[in-house]
Amino acid sequence: MVDMGMITSVLLDGLCFPEGPRWHEGKLFFSDMHADAVISVDLDGNTETIVEVPAQPSGLGWLPDGRLLVVSMTDRRLMRLDSGGLSEVADISTLASYHCNDMVVDAQGRAYIGNFGSDHETGSPDPAELVLVETDGRARVVADDLVFPNGVVITPDGLTLVVAETFAARLSAFDIESDGSLSNRRVWAQLQGAVPDGICLDAEGAIWVASPTSRSFLRVLEGGEVTDSIEVQQMAIACMLGGPDGRTLFMLTSESTKREECLEARSARIEIAQVAVGHAGRP
């Protein structure tokens, strides 16, 4: 492992709890989860509130026609931003065991959504599901028995999905079938001393992993080798590659995950660093 010893710069601070970063049309979009808003920021630090989501936003993605999809966490719904505001695509509260979180949207506009499984702050997490929502709103469970499915990516060929199982300290991979179903589950990487939260994929097939407990962002190869590490001062929550050449690593950090503490402190931020290999795949 290479400790890059990198001094990151702060793009944006004063946030509550940033999650679900996505580079789209020259800006970084993200969910300030505990502030109940989806926000965009450009590379000069200029922000725009895109939409407010009262039940807390998390995963983001776009349909092929350009409309934004947003995971509404605590009511376990997938929402779409139309010209008149948010509208429901699917209510998955009977399929997702607990609060929904991250999401990846494939090239067809199908959304894969994870959930907590249970209230992990009051006990061990229960097994959780990945739910697939079709473009017409039909939804079904495509993977189960996951230990807090969190960040999720799809490879550039559209054939493999990798999900972070946070409390199992591993990245798990699936083959994606033509109908969106998932098969051939396997361990993509077992991590030592790290807790994978948000993830993103680069053009060499490595995955950047945000690890809150170790306060680091790790570049991981299939099999588990860590090639690079960037240490940060706060908990590492999520990451995304973007910028004009795809080599800007956006790192979302926070001192706390608790809503009340985050709302009071507003100390979370988005930090950036330049890395050698650019973005690939989805998101």
C-alpha positions as CSV (number, residue, x, y, z in Angstrom):
1,M,0.0,0.0,0.0
2,V,1.2,3.5,-0.8
3,D,0.3,6.2,1.7
4,M,0.0,9.1,-0.7
5,G,0.7,11.7,2.0
6,M,-1.5,14.0,0.0
7,I,-2.6,17.4,1.3
8,T,-6.2,17.7,0.1
9,S,-8.0,21.0,-0.5
10,V,-11.4,21.9,0.7
11,L,-13.9,22.6,-2.1
12,L,-16.9,23.1,0.2
13,D,-17.5,23.2,3.9
14,G,-20.4,24.0,6.4
15,L,-22.3,20.9,5.4
16,C,-24.4,18.6,7.6
17,F,-23.7,15.2,6.2
18,P,-22.9,14.9,2.5
19,E,-23.6,11.5,0.8
20,G,-24.1,10.0,-2.7
21,P,-21.7,12.2,-4.7
22,R,-22.1,12.1,-8.5
23,W,-20.2,14.0,-11.2
24,H,-22.8,15.2,-13.8
25,E,-22.7,17.9,-16.5
26,G,-19.7,19.7,-15.1
27,K,-20.8,19.7,-11.4
28,L,-20.7,17.5,-8.4
29,F,-24.2,16.6,-7.2
30,F,-24.6,15.2,-3.7
31,S,-27.2,14.7,-0.9
32,D,-26.7,16.7,2.2
33,M,-28.6,13.9,4.0
34,H,-29.2,15.5,7.4
35,A,-30.1,18.9,5.8
36,D,-32.7,17.1,3.6
37,A,-31.5,18.6,0.4
38,V,-29.8,17.6,-2.9
39,I,-27.1,20.2,-3.8
40,S,-24.7,20.8,-6.7
41,V,-21.3,22.4,-6.5
42,D,-19.0,23.4,-9.3
43,L,-15.2,23.5,-9.1
44,D,-15.2,27.1,-8.0
45,G,-17.3,26.2,-4.9
46,N,-20.6,27.7,-6.2
47,T,-23.6,25.8,-4.9
48,E,-27.2,25.3,-5.9
49,T,-30.0,23.6,-4.0
50,I,-31.6,21.2,-6.6
51,V,-34.4,19.9,-4.5
52,E,-35.5,19.4,-0.9
53,V,-36.3,15.8,0.2
54,P,-38.1,15.8,3.6
55,A,-37.5,12.1,4.3
56,Q,-33.7,12.5,3.8
57,P,-32.1,12.1,0.4
58,S,-29.3,9.6,-0.3
59,G,-28.4,7.8,-3.6
60,L,-28.7,9.8,-6.8
61,G,-28.8,8.9,-10.5
62,W,-30.2,10.0,-13.8
63,L,-32.6,8.5,-16.3
64,P,-31.5,8.3,-20.0
65,D,-33.8,11.3,-20.6
66,G,-31.8,13.4,-18.1
67,R,-34.3,13.4,-15.2
68,L,-32.8,13.0,-11.7
69,L,-33.7,10.1,-9.5
70,V,-33.3,10.4,-5.7
71,V,-33.6,7.8,-2.9
72,S,-35.9,9.0,-0.2
73,M,-34.4,7.3,2.8
74,T,-36.8,7.0,5.8
75,D,-40.0,6.4,3.8
76,R,-38.1,4.0,1.5
77,R,-39.2,5.5,-1.8
78,L,-37.5,6.2,-5.1
79,M,-38.4,9.7,-6.4
80,R,-38.0,11.4,-9.7
81,L,-37.5,15.2,-10.2
82,D,-39.9,16.4,-12.8
83,S,-40.6,19.9,-13.9
84,G,-43.3,20.2,-11.3
85,G,-41.2,18.8,-8.5
86,L,-40.6,15.3,-7.0
87,S,-42.9,12.5,-7.9
88,E,-42.8,8.9,-6.7
89,V,-41.4,6.2,-9.0
90,A,-41.7,3.4,-6.5
91,D,-42.6,2.7,-2.9
92,I,-40.2,-0.1,-1.8
93,S,-41.1,-0.1,1.9
94,T,-42.4,-3.6,1.7
95,L,-39.2,-4.8,0.0
96,A,-36.5,-2.9,1.9
97,S,-36.0,-4.0,5.5
98,Y,-35.1,-0.5,6.8
99,H,-34.0,3.0,5.7
100,C,-32.8,3.0,2.1
101,N,-29.4,4.5,1.3
102,D,-27.1,4.4,-1.8
103,M,-28.1,3.6,-5.4
104,V,-26.7,3.1,-8.8
105,V,-28.7,3.6,-12.0
106,D,-27.7,1.6,-15.1
107,A,-27.7,2.7,-18.7
108,Q,-31.3,1.7,-19.2
109,G,-32.5,3.7,-16.2
110,R,-33.0,0.8,-13.8
111,A,-32.1,1.6,-10.2
112,Y,-30.4,-0.7,-7.7
113,I,-31.1,0.5,-4.1
114,G,-29.6,-0.8,-0.8
115,N,-30.8,-0.4,2.8
116,F,-29.6,-0.5,6.4
117,G,-31.3,-3.8,7.2
118,S,-32.2,-2.5,10.7
119,D,-31.3,0.3,13.1
120,H,-27.5,-0.4,13.4
121,E,-27.1,2.2,16.1
122,T,-29.2,0.2,18.6
123,G,-27.8,-3.2,17.7
124,S,-26.2,-5.5,15.2
125,P,-27.5,-4.9,11.6
126,D,-30.0,-7.5,10.2
127,P,-29.5,-8.9,6.7
128,A,-30.6,-6.5,4.0
129,E,-31.6,-6.5,0.4
130,L,-30.7,-4.8,-2.9
131,V,-33.9,-3.8,-4.6
132,L,-34.2,-3.3,-8.4
133,V,-36.6,-0.6,-9.6
134,E,-37.5,-0.8,-13.3
135,T,-38.2,2.4,-15.3
136,D,-41.9,1.7,-15.0
137,G,-41.8,1.5,-11.2
138,R,-42.0,-2.2,-10.8
139,A,-39.7,-3.4,-8.1
140,R,-38.2,-6.6,-6.8
141,V,-35.4,-7.9,-4.6
142,V,-32.4,-9.0,-6.6
143,A,-30.0,-9.8,-3.8
144,D,-30.5,-10.5,-0.1
145,D,-28.6,-11.5,3.0
146,L,-26.3,-8.5,2.6
147,V,-24.6,-6.9,5.6
148,F,-25.6,-3.2,5.2
149,P,-25.3,-2.8,1.4
150,N,-24.0,0.7,0.9
151,G,-22.0,2.2,-2.0
152,V,-22.6,0.4,-5.3
153,V,-21.0,0.6,-8.8
154,I,-21.5,-0.9,-12.3
155,T,-18.6,-1.7,-14.5
156,P,-18.3,0.1,-17.9
157,D,-19.5,-3.0,-19.8
158,G,-22.6,-3.1,-17.8
159,L,-22.0,-6.7,-16.8
160,T,-20.9,-6.5,-13.2
161,L,-22.2,-4.8,-10.1
162,V,-20.1,-4.4,-7.0
163,V,-21.6,-3.4,-3.6
164,A,-19.9,-2.4,-0.4
165,E,-21.1,-4.5,2.5
166,T,-20.2,-2.0,5.2
167,F,-20.3,-4.2,8.4
168,A,-18.9,-7.2,6.7
169,A,-15.8,-5.2,5.6
170,R,-16.0,-6.5,2.1
171,L,-16.9,-5.6,-1.5
172,S,-19.2,-8.2,-3.1
173,A,-19.7,-8.6,-6.9
174,F,-22.6,-10.0,-9.0
175,D,-23.1,-10.7,-12.6
176,I,-25.9,-8.6,-14.1
177,E,-28.3,-10.6,-16.2
178,S,-30.2,-9.1,-19.2
179,D,-33.3,-8.5,-17.2
180,G,-31.4,-6.8,-14.4
181,S,-31.3,-9.8,-12.1
182,L,-28.1,-10.5,-10.2
183,S,-26.2,-13.8,-10.1
184,N,-22.9,-15.4,-9.3
185,R,-22.3,-13.6,-6.0
186,R,-18.7,-13.5,-5.0
187,V,-16.3,-11.6,-2.7
188,W,-14.6,-8.9,-4.9
189,A,-12.3,-7.8,-2.0
190,Q,-12.1,-8.5,1.7
191,L,-10.8,-5.5,3.5
192,Q,-8.6,-5.5,6.6
193,G,-9.0,-2.6,9.1
194,A,-11.5,-0.7,6.9
195,V,-15.2,-0.3,6.8
196,P,-16.4,0.4,3.2
197,D,-19.0,3.1,2.8
198,G,-19.2,5.0,-0.5
199,I,-17.3,3.7,-3.5
200,C,-16.4,4.7,-7.0
201,L,-14.7,2.9,-9.9
202,D,-11.7,4.0,-12.0
203,A,-10.5,3.2,-15.5
204,E,-8.1,0.5,-14.4
205,G,-10.9,-1.4,-12.7
206,A,-9.8,-0.4,-9.2
207,I,-12.4,0.9,-6.6
208,W,-11.9,3.9,-4.4
209,V,-13.4,3.1,-1.0
210,A,-14.4,5.6,1.8
211,S,-13.6,4.0,5.2
212,P,-15.1,6.1,8.0
213,T,-13.5,4.3,10.9
214,S,-9.9,4.5,9.5
215,R,-10.6,8.1,8.2
216,S,-9.1,7.2,4.9
217,F,-9.9,6.8,1.2
218,L,-8.4,3.6,-0.2
219,R,-7.8,2.5,-3.8
220,V,-8.5,-1.3,-3.8
221,L,-7.9,-3.9,-6.5
222,E,-10.0,-7.0,-7.0
223,G,-8.7,-9.5,-4.5
224,G,-8.1,-6.9,-1.8
225,E,-4.7,-5.2,-2.5
226,V,-4.7,-1.6,-1.5
227,T,-2.6,0.4,-3.8
228,D,-3.1,3.9,-2.4
229,S,-4.4,5.6,0.7
230,I,-5.4,9.2,1.4
231,E,-5.8,10.0,5.1
232,V,-8.3,12.7,6.1
233,Q,-9.1,14.4,9.4
234,Q,-12.7,13.5,9.6
235,M,-14.6,10.3,8.9
236,A,-14.4,9.3,5.2
237,I,-18.0,8.9,4.1
238,A,-18.2,8.8,0.3
239,C,-16.2,9.5,-2.8
240,M,-16.5,10.2,-6.5
241,L,-14.2,10.7,-9.5
242,G,-15.0,13.6,-11.8
243,G,-13.7,16.9,-13.0
244,P,-12.8,17.7,-16.6
245,D,-10.5,14.7,-17.0
246,G,-12.2,12.4,-14.5
247,R,-9.1,12.5,-12.2
248,T,-10.5,14.7,-9.5
249,L,-11.3,12.6,-6.4
250,F,-14.1,14.2,-4.5
251,M,-14.0,13.1,-0.8
252,L,-16.9,13.7,1.5
253,T,-16.1,13.8,5.2
254,S,-17.9,14.4,8.4
255,E,-17.1,14.3,12.2
256,S,-20.3,12.6,13.0
257,T,-23.1,10.5,11.4
258,K,-25.7,11.4,14.0
259,R,-28.4,13.8,12.7
260,E,-28.6,16.1,15.7
261,E,-24.8,16.5,16.0
262,C,-24.4,17.1,12.3
263,L,-27.2,19.8,12.2
264,E,-25.6,21.6,15.1
265,A,-21.9,21.4,14.0
266,R,-22.2,21.8,10.2
267,S,-18.6,20.8,10.0
268,A,-18.8,18.3,7.2
269,R,-17.1,19.1,4.0
270,I,-16.1,18.1,0.5
271,E,-12.3,17.8,-0.1
272,I,-10.6,17.2,-3.4
273,A,-7.3,15.7,-4.7
274,Q,-5.9,14.9,-8.1
275,V,-5.3,11.2,-8.7
276,A,-3.6,9.3,-11.5
277,V,-6.4,7.2,-13.0
278,G,-9.8,8.7,-14.1
279,H,-13.4,7.7,-13.6
280,A,-15.1,4.7,-15.2
281,G,-18.4,3.0,-15.0
282,R,-21.5,4.0,-13.1
283,P,-22.2,6.1,-11.1
